[in-house]
Amino acid sequence: MTTRIGTLHSLRRLFTEVPEFSAGFRVTLFTALLSTAVQVAIPIAVQQIIDREILGSAGPDAAGVAALGAIAIVAVMIGVAARRATIVRLGLASARGLSQLRIQTFGHLHKLSVLHVQAERRGSLVSRVTSDVATIQDFMDWAGLGAITGSSQLLLALGAMFVYEWRLAAFVLTAVVVYAVLLGWFQRILQRGHDEVRRRVADSMSRLGEAIAGIMVVRAYGAEAATSDRTDTSFASQFEAEYRTAKLGAVLFSTADLFAGLITAGVIGLGILLGDISAGTLLAFLFLAALLVEPVQMLVEVLDVAQSAGAGMRRIQSVLDTEIDVADPGSAGQDLPDGALGVEFDDVGFEYRPGEPVLAHVTVTIQPGARVAVVGETGSGKTTFAKLAARLLDATIGTISVSGVPIRSIRFPGLRSRVGYVPQEGFLFDQSIAENVRYGRPTASDIETRAAFDDLGLGGWIDSLPDGIHTQVGEGGGQLSAGERQLIALARAWIADPDVLILDEATSAVDPALDVRLRRAIERLAEGRTSITIAHRLSTAEASDEVLVFGHGRLVERGSHVQLLAAHGDYARLHADWVAGTTN
C-alpha cells in the first residue's frame, strides 16, 4: 500500500502537517535566489571583461577590468552572506519541524488503544520516532537547501543562456528535459528500494529489542545460537536491501557525471559549428553550463535522499493515519459527579478479532464503595472486563457507565484521575522509586511520596533499600523483584487517590514475607473506595463484598463468598481447587 503513495505526495503532506518546516519560507527563498543570482552573474561579468575590456576594439582596458572585477568581488561577498542566511534559516526550520514531528508521532502513538500498541512490534514502533524521522532529518539538513538552490540555479542559468544564445540554450534545455524524464522513471525504482530498506530496518530493531529484552530466557534455555541466527538473518536482510538500493543510487549518481560531460562537449562542439559566437560568449556559456550541471548533480542526490525521506514519512503516516479508537471526548465530554463512584455494564460484549467474542452479554452494576472480586479460569475474560472498566479498551457492543455517565463521554483527565488501574505486572521507568511513584501525582513532594509507603505499611521495606525512595530501579525495574515492583505500583496508585480502583492482583511467585506485605498493602489501598480486583488467590474473594465469576466470556455467577459456596456452582468448584492447591 505504501509503495503506491508517491514521494512527492508524502513530502507535500509533511510540510502541510508540520508547518514549522516551511516557517519563513518566503524570506529563505529570497536569500537562496539572491545567492544563486550572484553565481549566475559571475559568468556575465567574465563575458563582459573578455569581449569589452580585453578583446574590445580599443584594446585592453585595465581600469575597466579592475572595475568589473571589483563589482564581481562585491557580488560574491553578497552571495556568501545570502547563502549563509539561507543555511541558518533552513537549519532552524528543520530542527523545529523535526522536533514537532517526533512529538506529533509519539503523541499519536500514546493516543492509540492499548490493544493496537500491543499488537505492534515494539521495535517497529520505536523506529517510527527514531530511524524513520532520521531519514527526514537527512533530507531537511542539506537536501532541502540543495533542492531550493539547485532548482533556482538551474532556472536562472537556463534563463541567462537564452539571453546569450538561444540555439545553444535550446540544445541544453532539450538535454535537461530528456535527463529529467529518465530520472522520473528511475526514481520509481529507487522508491521501492527505499521502502524495502525502511521495512528491513524496523524488522532488525524489533529482532534486536526482543533478543535484549529476553536475554534471561535465551540464556536459561541455551538458545544463544538460535537467537543470534534470527538476529543475524534480520541484519543480513537489511544489509542486502541497503546494498541493492545503494547500487541503484550509485548508478543514478554516475549518470549525472555522464550528463555533465555530454553537456560540456555538446556546447563546445555546437558553438564551434555555429561559428558566429564570440569568445567571451562561448566562455560565459561554458561557465553557465557548469552552473547548470552542478544543480543537476545536486538534484540527483536530493532525489535519492528524498526517496529515503519519503519512505520514512510513509511509515510515519501509517501511524498518524491510524484511527484513535479509544478517543478523549475533549471539550465535548462530561465530568464525573463528586463523591463515591459506581460502575455499570449494560449488555457489554468485546471482540479482539471480529467474530470471536471474548466477553458477551455482561450486565452488572458495581455499587459505590463496594469491594468486588473478579474470578474465573484463565481466558474467561477477567482482564478484559477490568480494562473495559478503566476504558483502556472500548466495548464492541453495549454501554459502560460510571455513576450514570457513559464512559465514552468522560473527559480523559477526569477519568484517569478518578478511575485507577494497577496491572498485574507494575511497569517501572528507569528512574528512582520516588519518580516512578510520582507518575500517580506529579506534584507530590518527597515527604508525600514517602508517606504513601508508610500509609500502606511499607515504610520498613523502603528503609531497607540503600537510598530509600531515591533508590534507582533500573530499566523496567530490573534491579527489583516482581513483588517489589508491584509494591511501588501500589504506592503509585495510592498517591493518585482514585475513587475507583481496578486492580489485577499479583501475589503469585513472591516470597512469603513479601506476599504478606503485598496483600496488606492491597487491603489498605482498597479501603474506602470502590474496588474491582481480579483475584488470583481466592482469599481476596473471601474478603470481598461481592464476587463476579466469569466463564467463557460470560458472567456466570455473582454474589457473596458465602452465597456462592452454598450454590455449589463454578465458584464453589474454583474455591475447592484453590483450597486443595494451597494445602498440598
C-alpha positions in Angstrom: 0.0 0.0 0.0 2.7 2.5 1.0 4.7 2.0 -2.2 1.8 3.3 -4.2 1.9 6.6 -2.3 4.4 8.8 -4.2 7.4 10.5 -2.6 6.2 13.9 -3.7 2.8 13.3 -2.1 4.4 12.2 1.2 6.7 15.2 1.4 3.9 17.6 0.5 1.9 16.2 3.3 5.0 16.5 5.6 5.1 20.3 5.0 1.3 20.5 5.4 1.1 18.7 8.7 4.3 20.2 10.2 4.2 23.9 9.2 7.4 24.5 11.2 9.3 23.1 8.2 8.1 25.9 6.0 8.1 28.8 8.5 9.6 31.9 6.9 9.9 30.1 3.6 9.5 33.3 1.5 12.4 35.0 3.2 14.5 31.9 2.9 13.6 31.6 -0.8 14.6 35.2 -1.4 18.1 34.7 0.2 18.5 31.5 -1.8 17.6 33.2 -5.0 19.9 36.1 -4.2 22.8 33.7 -3.6 22.1 31.9 -6.9 21.7 35.1 -8.8 25.2 36.1 -7.8 26.6 32.8 -9.1 24.9 33.4 -12.4 26.1 37.0 -12.6 29.8 35.9 -12.4 29.8 34.4 -16.0 28.2 37.5 -17.2 31.0 39.6 -15.7 33.6 37.3 -17.3 32.0 37.7 -20.7 31.9 41.5 -20.4 35.6 41.6 -19.2 36.7 39.4 -22.2 34.6 40.9 -25.0 34.6 44.6 -23.9 37.6 45.2 -21.8 40.2 42.8 -23.1 39.2 42.0 -26.7 37.4 45.3 -27.4 38.1 47.4 -30.5 40.0 49.9 -28.3 42.3 47.3 -26.9 42.7 46.1 -23.3 41.4 48.4 -20.6 42.9 47.7 -17.3 40.7 50.2 -15.5 37.6 48.6 -16.9 38.8 45.1 -15.9 39.5 46.3 -12.4 36.1 48.0 -12.1 34.2 44.9 -13.3 36.4 42.7 -11.1 35.6 44.8 -8.0 31.9 44.6 -8.8 32.2 40.8 -9.1 34.0 40.6 -5.7 31.3 42.6 -4.0 28.7 40.4 -5.6 30.5 37.2 -4.4 30.5 38.6 -0.8 26.8 39.4 -1.0 26.2 35.8 -2.3 28.2 34.3 0.5 26.2 36.3 3.1 22.9 35.3 1.4 23.9 31.6 1.3 24.9 31.7 5.0 21.5 33.2 5.9 19.7 30.5 3.8 21.6 27.7 5.5 20.9 29.1 9.0 17.2 29.7 8.3 16.7 26.2 6.8 18.6 24.6 9.7 16.4 26.4 12.2 13.2 25.4 10.4 14.4 21.8 10.1 15.3 21.5 13.8 11.9 22.9 14.8 10.0 20.8 12.3 11.8 17.5 13.2 11.1 18.2 16.9 7.4 18.8 16.2 7.2 15.7 14.0 8.7 13.5 16.8 6.3 15.0 19.3 3.4 14.6 17.0 4.2 10.9 16.1 4.9 10.0 19.7 1.8 11.8 20.9 -0.4 9.9 18.4 1.2 6.6 19.4 0.2 7.3 23.0 -3.4 8.0 22.0 -3.8 4.7 20.3 -5.5 1.9 22.2 -3.5 -0.5 24.3 -4.7 -3.3 22.1 -3.3 -1.7 19.0 0.1 -0.9 20.6 0.4 -4.4 22.0 -0.3 -5.8 18.6 2.6 -4.0 17.0 6.2 -5.0 17.5 7.9 -2.6 19.9 11.0 -2.1 17.8 8.9 -1.3 14.8 7.0 1.5 16.7 10.3 2.9 18.1 11.7 3.1 14.6 8.9 5.4 13.6 10.1 8.0 16.1 13.8 7.4 15.7 15.2 6.0 12.4 12.2 7.0 10.2 12.4 10.5 11.4 16.2 10.4 10.9 15.7 9.9 7.2 13.6 13.1 7.1 16.3 14.8 9.1 18.9 13.8 6.4 16.7 15.3 3.8 16.0 18.5 5.6 19.5 19.1 6.9 21.0 19.6 3.4 18.7 18.2 0.7 16.2 21.0 1.3 18.9 23.6 0.7 20.1 21.6 -2.4 16.5 21.5 -3.8 16.0 25.2 -3.4 19.4 26.4 -4.6 19.7 23.8 -7.2 16.3 24.4 -8.8 16.7 28.2 -8.7 20.3 28.0 -10.1 19.0 25.7 -12.9 16.3 28.1 -13.9 18.4 31.2 -13.7 21.3 29.6 -15.6 18.9 28.5 -18.4 17.4 32.0 -18.5 20.8 33.6 -18.9 21.7 31.1 -21.6 18.6 32.0 -23.7 19.6 35.7 -23.3 23.1 35.0 -24.6 22.4 32.4 -27.4 19.0 30.7 -27.8 20.4 28.0 -30.1 22.9 26.7 -27.5 20.3 27.2 -24.8 17.7 25.1 -26.7 20.2 22.3 -27.0 20.9 22.4 -23.3 17.2 22.6 -22.4 16.5 19.6 -24.6 19.2 17.6 -22.8 17.9 18.6 -19.4 14.3 17.6 -20.3 15.5 14.1 -21.6 17.5 13.6 -18.5 14.6 14.7 -16.2 12.3 12.1 -17.9 14.9 9.4 -17.3 15.2 10.5 -13.7 11.5 10.3 -13.2 11.5 6.7 -14.5 14.4 5.7 -12.3 13.1 7.3 -9.1 10.1 5.0 -9.0 12.5 2.0 -8.9 14.6 3.8 -6.2 11.4 4.5 -4.2 10.6 0.8 -3.9 14.1 0.1 -2.8 14.0 2.7 0.0 10.6 1.4 1.1 12.1 -2.0 1.5 15.1 -0.6 3.4 12.7 1.1 6.0 10.8 -2.2 6.5 14.1 -4.1 7.0 15.4 -1.6 9.5 12.2 -1.8 11.5 12.4 -5.6 11.5 16.0 -5.5 12.6 15.2 -3.2 15.5 12.3 -5.5 16.6 14.6 -8.6 16.5 17.3 -6.8 18.4 14.9 -5.5 21.0 13.4 -9.0 21.5 16.9 -10.5 21.9 17.9 -8.0 24.5 14.6 -8.0 26.4 14.5 -11.8 26.5 18.2 -12.4 27.4 17.3 -14.3 30.6 15.1 -16.8 28.7 17.7 -17.1 25.9 20.4 -18.0 28.4 18.2 -20.2 30.6 17.4 -22.4 27.6 20.8 -22.1 25.9 19.2 -20.5 22.9 22.0 -18.1 22.1 22.8 -19.7 18.8 19.2 -19.7 17.6 18.6 -16.2 18.7 21.8 -15.0 17.2 20.9 -16.6 13.9 17.5 -14.9 13.8 19.1 -11.5 14.6 21.9 -12.1 12.1 19.3 -13.0 9.4 17.4 -9.8 10.0 20.6 -7.7 9.8 21.7 -9.6 6.7 18.3 -8.9 5.0 18.7 -5.2 6.0 22.2 -5.1 4.5 21.0 -6.7 1.3 18.2 -4.2 0.9 20.5 -1.3 1.7 23.2 -2.6 -0.7 20.7 -3.1 -3.6 19.4 0.4 -3.0 22.9 1.9 -2.7 23.8 0.3 -6.1 20.8 1.8 -7.7 21.8 5.2 -6.2 25.3 4.8 -7.4 24.0 4.2 -11.0 21.9 7.3 -10.6 24.9 9.4 -9.4 27.1 8.2 -12.2 24.6 9.3 -14.8 25.0 12.9 -13.5 28.7 12.8 -14.4 27.9 11.5 -17.8 25.3 14.2 -18.3 27.8 16.9 -17.3 30.4 15.6 -19.8 27.9 15.4 -22.7 26.6 18.9 -22.0 30.1 20.4 -21.9 31.2 18.6 -25.1 27.9 19.5 -26.8 28.2 23.2 -26.0 31.8 23.4 -27.3 31.0 21.4 -30.4 27.8 23.3 -31.3 29.5 26.6 -30.5 32.3 25.9 -33.0 29.9 24.7 -35.7 27.8 27.9 -35.4 30.9 30.0 -35.9 29.3 33.4 -35.0 29.7 33.3 -31.3 32.3 35.5 -29.6 35.0 34.0 -27.4 33.6 35.8 -24.3 30.1 34.5 -25.0 31.2 30.9 -25.5 33.3 31.1 -22.3 30.4 32.5 -20.4 28.2 29.8 -21.8 30.6 27.2 -20.6 30.5 28.7 -17.1 26.7 28.7 -17.2 26.7 25.1 -18.4 28.9 24.3 -15.4 26.5 26.1 -13.2 23.7 24.0 -14.9 25.5 20.7 -14.4 26.2 21.3 -10.7 22.5 21.7 -9.7 21.5 18.7 -11.9 24.1 16.6 -10.0 22.8 18.0 -6.7 19.2 17.4 -7.6 20.1 13.7 -8.4 21.5 13.3 -4.9 18.5 15.2 -3.5 16.3 12.7 -5.4 17.9 9.8 -3.7 17.7 11.3 -0.2 14.1 12.4 -0.9 13.2 8.8 -1.7 14.6 7.7 1.6 12.8 10.5 3.4 9.6 9.7 1.5 9.8 6.1 2.7 10.3 7.2 6.2 7.4 9.6 6.0 5.1 6.9 4.6 5.8 4.8 7.6 5.2 7.7 9.9 2.0 8.4 8.1 0.9 4.8 8.7 0.9 5.7 12.4 -0.6 9.2 12.1 -3.4 7.7 9.9 -4.3 5.0 12.4 -7.6 5.9 13.9 -7.7 6.6 17.6 -10.3 4.0 18.6 -10.3 4.9 22.3 -10.5 8.7 22.0 -10.7 11.5 24.5 -14.1 13.3 24.0 -12.3 16.6 25.0 -14.4 19.7 25.3 -17.5 17.9 24.2 -17.2 15.4 27.1 -18.5 15.3 30.6 -17.0 15.4 34.1 -17.8 12.8 36.7 -20.0 13.7 39.7 -18.5 14.3 43.1 -18.4 11.6 45.7 -18.1 7.8 45.6 -18.4 6.3 42.1 -20.0 3.1 40.8 -19.6 1.2 37.5 -22.4 -0.2 35.4 -22.1 -2.7 32.5 -25.2 -2.9 30.3 -25.2 -5.9 27.9 -21.5 -5.4 27.1 -19.5 -7.5 24.6 -16.0 -7.3 23.3 -14.1 -8.9 20.4 -10.3 -8.7 19.9 -10.9 -10.2 16.4 -14.2 -10.0 14.5 -16.5 -12.9 15.1 -14.5 -14.2 18.2 -16.2 -12.7 21.3 -14.1 -12.5 24.5 -17.0 -11.1 26.5 -20.7 -11.4 25.7 -23.8 -10.0 27.3 -22.2 -8.8 30.5 -24.7 -6.8 32.6 -23.7 -5.9 36.2 -23.8 -2.9 38.5 -21.0 -2.3 41.0 -22.3 0.0 43.8 -20.2 3.0 45.0 -17.8 1.9 47.8 -18.3 -1.9 47.0 -15.3 -4.2 47.1 -15.7 -6.6 44.2 -13.6 -9.6 43.3 -13.5 -11.0 39.8 -12.6 -14.6 39.5 -12.6 -17.3 36.7 -10.3 -19.6 34.9 -7.6 -18.4 32.6 -9.1 -16.9 29.4 -12.5 -16.4 30.9 -12.4 -12.6 30.2 -11.5 -11.2 33.7 -8.7 -8.9 32.5 -10.7 -7.7 29.5 -13.5 -6.8 31.9 -11.1 -4.8 34.1 -9.6 -3.0 31.1 -13.1 -2.1 29.8 -14.0 -0.6 33.2 -10.9 1.6 33.1 -11.5 2.4 29.4 -8.2 1.1 28.2 -10.4 -0.6 25.7 -13.8 0.3 24.3 -16.7 -2.2 24.3 -17.6 -3.7 20.9 -21.3 -3.6 21.9 -23.2 -2.4 24.9 -22.7 0.5 27.3 -20.4 1.1 30.2 -21.2 4.0 32.6 -19.5 5.4 35.7 -22.2 6.6 38.1 -24.6 7.1 35.3 -22.2 8.9 32.9 -21.4 6.9 29.7 -17.7 6.1 30.0 -17.0 7.2 26.3 -18.2 10.7 27.1 -16.0 11.2 30.2 -13.0 13.5 29.6 -9.7 11.7 30.0 -8.2 13.9 32.7 -11.2 13.3 35.0 -11.5 9.6 34.1 -7.8 8.9 34.6 -7.6 10.8 37.9 -10.7 9.1 39.4 -10.5 5.6 37.9 -7.2 4.0 38.6 -5.8 0.8 37.1 -2.9 -1.3 38.5 -1.9 -4.1 36.1 -0.6 -7.5 37.2 2.9 -6.5 36.4 3.7 -3.0 37.6 5.9 -1.4 34.9 8.6 0.9 36.2 10.6 3.5 34.3 14.4 3.8 34.6 14.3 6.3 37.4 14.1 6.4 41.1 11.3 4.9 43.2 10.1 8.4 44.0 10.0 9.5 40.4 8.0 6.3 39.5 5.5 6.9 42.3 5.0 10.5 41.1 3.5 9.2 37.9 0.4 8.9 40.0 0.6 12.6 41.1 3.5 14.6 39.5 3.2 17.4 42.1 3.9 15.1 45.1 6.8 16.1 47.3 9.4 13.7 48.7 7.6 13.8 52.1 4.2 12.9 50.5 5.9 10.2 48.4 7.5 8.6 51.5 4.2 9.0 53.4 2.5 6.9 50.7 4.7 3.9 51.6 4.1 4.5 55.3 0.3 4.6 54.8 0.5 1.3 53.0 2.6 -0.3 55.8 5.7 -0.4 53.5 7.9 2.1 55.4 10.1 -0.7 56.7 10.7 -2.1 53.2 11.7 1.4 51.9 14.1 1.8 54.8 15.8 -1.4 53.9 16.7 -0.1 50.5 20.1 1.6 50.0 18.8 5.1 49.1 15.2 4.8 50.3 12.7 6.4 47.9 15.6 7.7 45.8 16.8 4.1 45.0 17.2 3.7 41.3 15.1 0.8 39.9 16.9 0.2 36.6 15.3 -0.2 33.1 11.8 -1.7 33.5 12.5 -2.0 37.3 15.1 -4.8 36.6 17.0 -4.1 39.8 14.0 -5.1 41.9 12.0 -8.3 42.2 8.5 -8.7 40.6 6.9 -8.3 44.0 8.9 -5.2 44.9 7.9 -3.6 41.5 4.3 -4.3 42.4 4.7 -2.5 45.8 5.8 0.6 44.0 2.9 0.3 41.6 0.5 0.2 44.6 2.2 3.3 46.1 1.7 5.0 42.8 -2.0 4.2 42.8 -2.3 5.3 46.5 -0.8 8.7 45.9 -3.1 9.1 42.8 -6.0 8.6 45.2 -8.7 7.3 42.7 -12.3 6.9 43.6 -12.5 3.6 41.7 -9.5 1.2 41.9 -9.2 -1.6 39.3 -6.5 -4.0 40.5 -5.1 -7.0 38.7 -3.9 -8.7 41.9 -0.4 -10.1 41.5 0.6 -12.1 44.6 1.9 -15.2 42.8 5.6 -16.1 42.6 6.7 -13.9 45.5 8.3 -15.0 48.8 6.0 -15.4 51.8 7.3 -12.2 53.6 6.7 -10.1 50.6 3.4 -11.7 49.9 2.2 -10.6 53.4 3.3 -7.0 52.7 1.7 -7.1 49.3 -1.7 -8.4 50.5 -1.8 -5.9 53.4 -0.9 -3.0 51.1 -3.7 -4.1 48.7 -6.2 -4.3 51.5 -5.2 -0.8 52.7 -5.3 0.6 49.2 -8.9 -0.7 48.7 -10.3 0.7 51.9 -12.8 3.5 51.5 -13.1 3.3 47.7 -14.9 1.3 45.0 -12.5 -1.6 44.1 -12.6 -4.2 41.4 -9.9 -6.8 42.0 -9.0 -9.6 39.6 -8.5 -12.3 42.3 -5.8 -14.8 41.5 -6.0 -16.1 45.1 -9.5 -16.7 46.4 -8.6 -15.4 49.8 -9.2 -12.0 48.2 -12.7 -13.1 47.1 -13.5 -14.3 50.6 -12.9 -10.7 52.0 -14.9 -9.0 49.2 -18.5 -7.7 49.4 -19.3 -9.4 46.1 -17.7 -11.9 43.8 -18.2 -11.9 40.0 -17.5 -15.3 38.4 -16.6 -15.4 34.7 -16.6 -18.4 32.4 -16.0 -18.5 28.7 -16.6 -14.7 28.4 -19.8 -14.6 30.3 -20.8 -13.5 33.8 -21.9 -16.9 35.1 -22.3 -16.2 38.8 -22.4 -13.3 41.2 -22.9 -13.0 45.0 -21.0 -13.0 48.2 -18.4 -15.7 49.0 -20.8 -17.5 51.4 -23.7 -17.4 48.9 -21.6 -18.7 46.0 -20.2 -21.6 48.1 -23.8 -22.6 49.1 -24.8 -22.5 45.4 -22.3 -25.3 44.6 -21.6 -23.8 41.2 -18.5 -22.7 39.3 -17.2 -20.6 42.2 -17.5 -23.5 44.7 -15.5 -25.7 42.3 -12.8 -23.0 41.8 -12.6 -22.4 45.6 -12.3 -26.1 46.3 -9.5 -26.5 43.7 -7.7 -23.4 45.3 -8.0 -24.8 48.8 -6.7 -28.2 47.7 -3.8 -26.4 45.9 -2.8 -24.4 49.0 -2.9 -27.3 51.4 -0.8 -29.7 49.3 
